[in-house]
Amino acid sequence: MSKNAYLNFLKGFILLSPIPFGCVGKVFSPLFYLTLLVLSFAGLSVRDQLKTDKGGSVYFAFQSRIKLFTYIFFGFLIFQIIPLPIFILKLISPETVNTYFPVTEALPALMTISKVPFETIMFGIRLLVIIVFFISFVRINLRIRELISIVNVLILSAAIQSLFGIIKYSLQSNKFFLFFHEIENPRKVEFLTGTLGNTNHFAFYLEMIIPLILVTLLLKINLFESNNGIREKIISTFNQDKKFLISFILIVLLSISIVLTGARSGIMTLVTTLILFSLLTFYLTRSRVFRKKIKMIFISIALVTLFVGIKNTSDKFMRTNFDKAGRFLRWPNSMDMFKDFPVFGTGFGTYKNAFLLYDTDVGGKWSTNAHNEYIETLTDGGITGFAIGLIILGLLIYSIMKMWKVRRHPRIRLFGIGILSSIYAALFHSFFDYSLRIPSNSFVFILLLGLGIKFVTYRREFTESGFPRKREQRTETRGVMK
């Protein structure tokens, strides 16, 4: 496949992945992963693969360690579904055996760590598809304008979602697509859900995109170029190209949309992400006066978005009965489940099955998720699976940060700030929800990680420890990359 065809395929998938339901459901979820797998193989077949001088694939910091721990993680998944003798299982995970006693008197000779091996297998397959996509994307040789075009499509997708959500919200439509599929929960009509069908998942999607729009705004006003003040830069940019206002409008649009979702975790994530983005931006500037002025931009955006949606937000806070709120009951009960399966967990993907015995305070309601990504990972994988997964993700993010710190080109540095802020938004929100388990959100997250690697390694090779190769140790020009 040609690179242009692959990029068109990828951009189309970015636009369509949130439709409908974030690709959640009996039909949409398998279709999503099947399409992503086809896209991944298409990426692997692209002729323009990025190569080093030695002929091998592009190399980035901590790549071999990330690969090693990924193998270990999949080995752990296999261990969870391998039938083990009962006497061994009683030693390493006694509660796995004990929970079978109420169901049957005679235990089988062999049992698995996973409560439902099929669910663990499906979890592994979905994760493998996402990893294959990440590998295929990182291997392709992309120019800076091609990377920026992918970022622009992400922004376009978020803008479409926001506009659709606001139209549906203003019409108070009880139809999912305005014309068909009635919404079962009438409360969802009161808040923005976009096409993801859930306020938290919708806010999560937008949170990951807002830092990218901030980057495009700062790039258009040439934030780190020339010695003019920020006011002069804005005026000069406006006189030359009034389209830069679109970026500012989009930031306000997405921020207001997040507030109108009424998602408390989304609003907290928005504010803290803006703070982090501004702090990282200040890190790149030297003038105190300049820092104060740019600080006011982020404060103004935060105040405007919070003011517009304050009524919806306060209404949802006032309605919440924290004694009966699902997540505040699931968290302590989920930790009780973790204490019973501390080392190896109940099996990845089995939370909804294993939690039935611990769901007493929620009135026997079927709980599919813990509404906390970290707690659910602990219950599914125990401390072992949680630690391995955390190491992989930590190494990958630290790899991006390590390589980003040595880059000097303003465009690369700004995109690094945007992507790191987007990753932070996803990880922070995951303390309060399970949005990373929504296919469209997980796709955007892994794409952001891939974009982070692509930007920081653009025309630069690194050693395993994160330092540039000696032949590449030269001063980068501060002009615009072509």
N, C-alpha and C positions, 0 to 999 in steps of 0.2 A: 504494500500500500504506500502511496505517496504521502509525504508529510502534510501537505495541504488538505488532502482528503481526511487524514486522521484528525487534524485540528478542527475541521468542520464537523466531524462526527463527535468530537469531544465537546465542542461548543453547543451543539444541539442537545447533547445529553445533559449539560449543565442547565440549560433552559427548561428541559422537560422533567428532570429528576424530582422536583418538588410536586409534580402533578401526576395523579392526585394522591392525597393523604401522605405525602412524603414517600411514596412508593411502599406504603405499609398495607398489608392485607394478604389474603389467600392468593390472589391473582397478581397483584402489583409487586409484591416483594420478590417472588421468584423471577418475574419478568425483569425487574430492576437488576438483579444479580446476573441474570443471563445476558442482558444487554451490556453490563459492565464487563463481563468476561469476554464478550466479543470485542468490545473496545480495547481491552487489555491485549488480546492477541493481535489486534490490528496495530497497536502501538509497538509490539515486539517485532512486527513484520515491516515497520517503517525502514526504508533503506538508509535514511540519513541518521544513523546512530552516532552518538557522541563518543569519540575515542581519544585516548591519551597518545602521547608520542610513542609509547611502547606497544600500542595496538590494542590494549585492553579497554574494558569499559571505564567510564568516568569514575573517579575515585573521590570520596568525600570523607570527612573526619569521622572516626569511630565506625566506619562501615563494616569492618570485619567483626567487631564486637556486637554490633546490632544484628548482623547476620547470625552469629553464634547463638545469641539469646533468643532469636526468633526460632531457630531450630529446636532449642531447649523447650520453648513454649509449646510448640506443636508436639514435641515428645511428651510433654506433660498432658496435653489433651488426649493423646493416644493412651497414656497410662490411666487416665480417668475412665476410659471405656473398655479397657482390657479386663476380662473376667479373672478374678483372683480367688484363691481358696479362702474359704470362710475363716479359717484360723488366722490367716495373714491379715484379712480385713478387720478382724476383731482387735488386732494389735495396732494397726495403723489408723483405723477410723471406726472405732467401736459403735458410734451412733448410727453409722450407715447400716449396720446389721440390726441394731436395736429397733430401729423404726420399722423393720419388717415384721416384728413379732405380732403387732395387732392385726396384721393382714393374713398371715399364714402361720401354722404351727410348725410345719416342716420346712426348714430353710434349704435352698438349693446348695449344691456343693460349691458352686462358683457364683460370685457376685461382683458387680462393678462399683467403683467409687461413685460414678455418676448415677444419680437417681433415675434418669431417663437417658440412656446412651444415645438414642436417636437425636434428641435435642442437642447434645454435646457435639455429635457428628455434624449436624446442620450448622451449629455455631462455628465449628472449625472450617467448614466449606465456605461460609460467608466471609469469614476473616481471610481465608486464603485468596479469595477473589479480589478483595480489597488490596491485599499485599501485592498480588500480581499486577494490579493496575498501577500501584505506586512504583514498582520496579520498571514497568514498561514506560511510564511517563518520565522517570528520571533519566532513562537511557537515551531519550531522543534529543538530538541536537536542535535546540530552539534559540532563535535570536531574541534580543531584548524586546523588539517590537511584537514578536509572537507571544512572548510571556505576558506583556502588557495587554495584548488583545484578549488573552484568557481572563485576566483580571477584570477587564471591561465587561466581558460577558457575565461574569459573576455579579458585577454591580448591576447590569441590566436585569438579570434574573431577580435580584432582590427588589429592584425598583418596580418590576411588574407585579411581584407578590404584594408589595406594599400598596400599590394603586388598586389592585383587585380587592385586597382586604378592606381598604377604606371605602370603596364603592359598596361592597357588601354590607359594611358596618353602617354607612349612611342610609342605605335602603332598609336596614334591619331585616334583610332577607333571611328566611329560614331554609333557603335552598343552598346547597353546598356550592353549586356552580351558577347560582342566581336563577337558573331555569329548571334544574332537575336535581335529584337526590336530596331529599329533605333531611335536615339535621336532627338527629335524635335528641340531643341535649339542648334544650332551648336556651340555656345560659350562655352557650357559645355564640349566640347571635349578639349578645351584649358586648362582646369583646372581639378584637381582630384575631383571625386565625389564618388568613391567607388560604392557600389550597392545602396546607398541611393539616388542617382540621383540629389543631390543638394550639392553645395560646402559648404554652411554654415552648413547644417545638418550633413554632413560628418565630417567636422572639429569639430563640437560639440561632435560627438560620440567619436572621438579620444582623445579630450581634457579630457574627463572624465576618460580615461584609463591610460594616461601617468603617473600621480602620483602613480598609483598602480605598474607600472613597476619600478619607482624610488625606491619604498619600497622594491621590490624584490632584486634590485641591492644593496641597503644598507644593507639588511639582509645577503646577501651572503658574504659581506666583514666584517660582524660582527662589524658594526659601533660602537655600544655602549658597546662592550665587550672587555676585556683585555686592557692593557695600551699601546699597540703599536701605532705608528703613522699611519696615513691613508695610507701613501706610503707603509709601511711595511705590512699593512693589505691587500692592493690590490695585492702586490707581493705574499704574502703568499696564498691568495685565488686563484690567477691565477695558482700557482704551484700545488695546491691541486685539483682544479676543474676549468678547462678552460671554462666550460659552463657559468660561470658568465658573460663572455663577451657578451653572447646572450642578456642579459638584457640591456647592454649599447647599443648594436646595435639596439635593438627594440626601445629604447628611441629616438635615432637619426632617425630611419625609420619613426616613427609616427610623430615626430616633423617636419621632411622634408615634409611628406605628408600634414600636416596642412598648411605649408607655400606654397606648390604647389597648394593647393586649391585656393589660391589667396583671401581667405576670410579675409578681414581686421579685422573683429571682432575676428576671430579665431586666428590670429597672436597675437593680443593684449592680448587675453585670455591666450594663451600659455606662453607668456613672464611673465605676472603678476602671473600666477599659479606657474611657476618655482620660482619666487621671494618669493611667499607665502610659498611654500614647504620648501625652504631653510631657511626662517626665523623661521618656526616652528621647523625645524631640529636643528637650532642653539639654540633654546629655551631648547632643551634637552641635550645640551652639555655644559661643563664647561670650557674647555681649549680654550683660545683665539687663540692659534696657530692652534688648531684643527679646529676651526670655520673658520679661514681664508683659510685653505686648502680645506675644503669641499665646501666653497663658490666658489672657482675656478672651481669646477666640474660643478656647475649649470651655471656659467657664460660661460664656454666653450661650453656647450650644446646649450645654447641660441644663442651664436655667430655663431656656425656652422650651425644651422638650419636656421637662418636668412640670412646668407651669401649664402647658397645653393639656397634659393628661392627668393632672392632679386629681380631678374629680373621679375619673374612672378608677384610678389607683386606690384612692381613699375608700371608695365604695367597696372594692373587693377586700381591702384590709378589714373594714368594719363588718363585713358579712362573715368573715372567717371565724369559725369556732375552733380554736387551736386544740381544744380537748377532743374534738371529733375529726379534725383534719387528717386525711389519710396518711400523708408522708410523716407526720409527727408521731403517728402510732406505729407505722411500719419500721421506722428507723430503730427504735429500741428492740422491737420484736425481731428484726433482721439481725441485730447484733447478738441476740440470744441464739439465733440459728447459727451464726458464725462461731459462737463459743462451743456449740455441739460438734461442729465440723471445722476445727481451727486450722488444720494442716493442709488438707487436700480439698476441702470444700464439698459441695454437693454435686459438682459437675457444671461446667460452663453451659449456660443456656437453660438451666433447670430451676431457676429461682421460682417461677410461677408454680411449679409442681411441688418443690420442697417446702415452700412457705405456707402451704395449706395447714400444716400442723401448728404453725406459730401465729396464725392470723386471727386469733381469738378476739382481740380488741377491735377489729374492724367489722365484726359481726358476720364473719364467715364469707365476706365478699371475696371474689376471685381477684387476687392481687398479681398482676402480671410482672410488675417491676417494683424496685425498692424506692424509686424516685430519688436515688442517690447513686451515681455511677460507681463510686468508690466502695460503698457498702455492698452493693450488689456484686462487684468483682470479688470482694472478700468472701461473701457467702458462696459464690459459685466456684471459686478457685482456691479458697483458703489463703493462708498467708503465703504459701508457695506460689500459687498462680498469680496472686496479687503482686508479689515481689518481682516475679519475672516480667510481667506486663509493665510494671512501673519502671523497671530498668530499661526496657526497650524504648518506651516512650521518652523517658528522661534522657537517654543517650541521644536519641534523635533530635530532641529539642536543644539539648546542650551542644550538639554538633552544629546546628544552624547558628546558635548564638556565638559559638567559638569562631566559626568562619566569618560571621557577619562583623565581628569586632575588628578584624584586620582589614576589612574593605574600606576604601577611602572615597570611592566615587559616590557623589551625593544621591544619585538615583538608586543605586544598589542599597545604600544605607537606609534611605527612606522606605523602600519596599521591605527591607528587613524589619524595620520598626512596625510597619503595618501588619506583616504576617505574624510576627511575634505577639502583637497585641490581639490579633484574631485568635491565635492559638490559646492565649491566656483567657479570652472571653469564653471559649468552649470549655476549657478546663475548670474555670470558676463556676460557670453555670451548672456543670456536672455535679457539683455538690448538692444541688437542689432538684435535679431531674435526671431523666435517662435519655435525653435527646440524642446522645451519640449512638444510641441503638436504633434510631430512625434512619433508614437507608440513605435518604437524600442528605441528611446532616452529616452522617459518617463519611459520605462521598466528598462533600465540601471540605471536611476536616482533613482527610487524607490528601486531597488535592492541594490544600494550603501547605501541608508539610512538604509535598513535592515541589510546589512553587518556591518555598523557602530554600530548599536545596538548590533548585535551578538558579535562583537569583544570586545567592551568595557564592556559588561556584561558577558564575558566568565568566568565561575566559580566564579562569583561574583554577589551578590544581592544588590540592592539599594533601598533606601527609596524614597518616592515621591519627596523629596527635592533634591535628587541627591547625598546623602551621603551613603556610604556603611553601610549595616546592622552591628550591633555591633558584632555579631558572626563572621563576615567576616573581621573584622579589624585586619589583621595580615600582616606581611611583606611578600611580594611575593618574591619567589626565582628568581634569575636572570639567571637561567639556561634555556635551551631550553624546551618549553612546548611539551608534547607528545600528 
